């Protein structure tokens, strides 16, 4: 997981910002999906 994403997730959890947590979670899954697709081609 990229450092910038971990940092933002930590901030969202500390602030209990559930909307931000969901958004960052979606970003992570999209990032993973694209990364895997790029490596398997």
GIHU-V800487 format. One record per pair of residues at least 6 apart in sequence whose C-alpha atoms are under 7 Angstrom apart, sorted by sequence separation. I is the first residue (numbers start at 0). GAP is how many residues later the second one is. If there is no record, write none. Layout:
I & GAP
I & GAP
This chain:
11 & 8
11 & 9
8 & 12
8 & 15
